[in-house]
Amino acid sequence: MMNLFASIEFAHPFWLWLLPASLAITFTVLWFRSALISNSIDPLQNLSSQAWRHTAIAWLQQFDARQQDKLHSFVFVKRSLSYAIFLSLIHLALAQPYQQGQRLPDPPQHRDIVFVIDTSVSMVLEDYIVNGQRTSRMAMLQGVMQHFIERLKGNRIGLVVYAEQAYTLAPLTTDYALLKAQFNRIVPAVLTGRTSNPGKALLYTLNTYKNDATEDKPTIVLISDVNRPDREIDPRVAAASLQQHGFRVHSIAIGAGSYAAENKQGTHLVYHPTNYPLLEQIAKSGQGKFFSVNNIQNIKHALSTIQQTELRKIEVEPQHIKIMLYHWPLLLAVLFMSLVQLVQLIRPTK
């Protein structure tokens, strides 16, 4: 029983501190009311003593006065006790007592990832073999990302596409249907131009998310072949700038790293292999990891590794379910006042 009461806490304990003040005000009002009634009766007693004479009238008046004092004291004590019980129960209910129940589960680990996707014309090059058929870099990436987005449910994902210019295709969101639909819209050399400018894309991402209200900055994942990039902005410098602002930059190389994977019959484009060394230097400047993907399994492994290394657990105080108890003192207060009223109704009939 003692452990039961010891485990009770109060959501608003200041109501308990106000109880003495409420009792003092109530007792004062009752006292003055009792004194007022007593003073109003005295003139009537004096009038009766003048109208009726008796040899023992003085003794009777003293006896009656003592009885009246006892009666007023009894009524005062009874009313005070009733109000004290009622007010105590009401203040106890207002303080909202509760017990801690089962502990709530901690918030899940989460991550914010912004994928910076290269959509230059070189992404149509077919240097992947999927089910025995030649597949373009973009088609392979779209197929893998459709499944990977499903594994990231509960986390926010953003999409930035770039070639000559960079654009936000989807802001950080948990609307995975939207993300899939937007990914399917990506067509190389259509949305953002033909040539590749990864440095401008990384700086665009920095300007977009550097004022994000969250303490942990999103993880940046650059997916590109950096095929003959524009030399206007060095992507390694852009990655270093992101790192200085609290971002981590990973890079995933899409496409083969040599001319041996060229499909000479598939396109009239001049084939250029993926620039692995540059992508590795970009990741190093951004304090991230570099992944070279020669097949679907490799890119799945790269994305899963990024997913695991960028987990961020929210540090919060342990939360418990509150079992509210205020209805019990409130119910007792109602029952008590009902009982008092019932006694007053029954007493005159006796």
Secondary structure in CASP SS format (residue, H / E / C, confidence):
PFRMAT SS
TARGET T0000
AUTHOR 0000-0000-0000
METHOD secondary structure of the structure
MODEL  1
M C 1.00
M H 1.00
N H 1.00
L H 1.00
F H 1.00
A H 1.00
S C 1.00
I E 1.00
E E 1.00
F E 1.00
A C 1.00
H C 1.00
P C 1.00
F H 1.00
W H 1.00
L H 1.00
W H 1.00
L C 1.00
L H 1.00
P H 1.00
A H 1.00
S H 1.00
L H 1.00
A H 1.00
I H 1.00
T H 1.00
F H 1.00
T H 1.00
V H 1.00
L H 1.00
W H 1.00
F H 1.00
R H 1.00
S H 1.00
A H 1.00
L H 1.00
I H 1.00
S H 1.00
N H 1.00
S H 1.00
I H 1.00
D H 1.00
P H 1.00
L H 1.00
Q H 1.00
N H 1.00
L H 1.00
S H 1.00
S H 1.00
Q H 1.00
A H 1.00
W C 1.00
R C 1.00
H C 1.00
T C 1.00
A C 1.00
I H 1.00
A H 1.00
W H 1.00
L H 1.00
Q H 1.00
Q H 1.00
F H 1.00
D H 1.00
A H 1.00
R H 1.00
Q H 1.00
Q H 1.00
D H 1.00
K H 1.00
L H 1.00
H H 1.00
S H 1.00
F H 1.00
V H 1.00
F H 1.00
V H 1.00
K H 1.00
R H 1.00
S H 1.00
L H 1.00
S H 1.00
Y H 1.00
A H 1.00
I H 1.00
F H 1.00
L H 1.00
S H 1.00
L H 1.00
I H 1.00
H H 1.00
L H 1.00
A H 1.00
L H 1.00
A C 1.00
Q C 1.00
P E 1.00
Y E 1.00
Q E 1.00
Q E 1.00
G E 1.00
Q E 1.00
R E 1.00
L C 1.00
P C 1.00
D C 1.00
P C 1.00
P C 1.00
Q C 1.00
H E 1.00
R C 1.00
D E 1.00
I E 1.00
V E 1.00
F E 1.00
V E 1.00
I E 1.00
D E 1.00
T C 1.00
S C 1.00
V H 1.00
S H 1.00
M H 1.00
V H 1.00
L C 1.00
E C 1.00
D C 1.00
Y E 1.00
I E 1.00
V E 1.00
N C 1.00
G C 1.00
Q E 1.00
R E 1.00
T E 1.00
S C 1.00
R H 1.00
M H 1.00
A H 1.00
M H 1.00
L H 1.00
Q H 1.00
G H 1.00
V H 1.00
M H 1.00
Q H 1.00
H H 1.00
F H 1.00
I H 1.00
E H 1.00
R H 1.00
L C 1.00
K C 1.00
G C 1.00
N C 1.00
R E 1.00
I E 1.00
G E 1.00
L E 1.00
V E 1.00
V E 1.00
Y E 1.00
A C 1.00
E C 1.00
Q C 1.00
A E 1.00
Y E 1.00
T E 1.00
L E 1.00
A E 1.00
P E 1.00
L E 1.00
T E 1.00
T C 1.00
D C 1.00
Y H 1.00
A H 1.00
L H 1.00
L H 1.00
K H 1.00
A H 1.00
Q H 1.00
F H 1.00
N H 1.00
R H 1.00
I C 1.00
V C 1.00
P C 1.00
A C 1.00
V C 1.00
L C 1.00
T C 1.00
G C 1.00
R C 1.00
T C 1.00
S C 1.00
N C 1.00
P H 1.00
G H 1.00
K H 1.00
A H 1.00
L H 1.00
L H 1.00
Y H 1.00
T H 1.00
L H 1.00
N H 1.00
T H 1.00
Y H 1.00
K C 1.00
N C 1.00
D C 1.00
A C 1.00
T C 1.00
E C 1.00
D C 1.00
K C 1.00
P C 1.00
T E 1.00
I E 1.00
V E 1.00
L E 1.00
I E 1.00
S E 1.00
D C 1.00
V C 1.00
N C 1.00
R C 1.00
P C 1.00
D C 1.00
R C 1.00
E C 1.00
I C 1.00
D C 1.00
P H 1.00
R H 1.00
V H 1.00
A H 1.00
A H 1.00
A H 1.00
S H 1.00
L H 1.00
Q H 1.00
Q H 1.00
H C 1.00
G C 1.00
F C 1.00
R E 1.00
V E 1.00
H E 1.00
S E 1.00
I E 1.00
A E 1.00
I E 1.00
G C 1.00
A C 1.00
G C 1.00
S C 1.00
Y H 1.00
A H 1.00
A H 1.00
E C 1.00
N C 1.00
K C 1.00
Q C 1.00
G C 1.00
T C 1.00
H C 1.00
L C 1.00
V C 1.00
Y C 1.00
H C 1.00
P C 1.00
T C 1.00
N C 1.00
Y H 1.00
P H 1.00
L H 1.00
L H 1.00
E H 1.00
Q H 1.00
I H 1.00
A H 1.00
K H 1.00
S H 1.00
G C 1.00
Q C 1.00
G C 1.00
K C 1.00
F E 1.00
F E 1.00
S E 1.00
V E 1.00
N C 1.00
N C 1.00
I H 1.00
Q H 1.00
N H 1.00
I H 1.00
K H 1.00
H H 1.00
A H 1.00
L H 1.00
S H 1.00
T H 1.00
I H 1.00
Q H 1.00
Q H 1.00
T H 1.00
E C 1.00
L C 1.00
R E 1.00
K C 1.00
I C 1.00
E C 1.00
V C 1.00
E C 1.00
P C 1.00
Q C 1.00
H E 1.00
I E 1.00
K E 1.00
I E 1.00
M E 1.00
L C 1.00
Y C 1.00
H H 1.00
W H 1.00
P H 1.00
L H 1.00
L H 1.00
L H 1.00
A H 1.00
V H 1.00
L H 1.00
F H 1.00
M H 1.00
S H 1.00
L H 1.00
V H 1.00
Q H 1.00
L H 1.00
V H 1.00
Q H 1.00
L H 1.00
I H 1.00
R H 1.00
P H 1.00
T H 1.00
K C 1.00
END
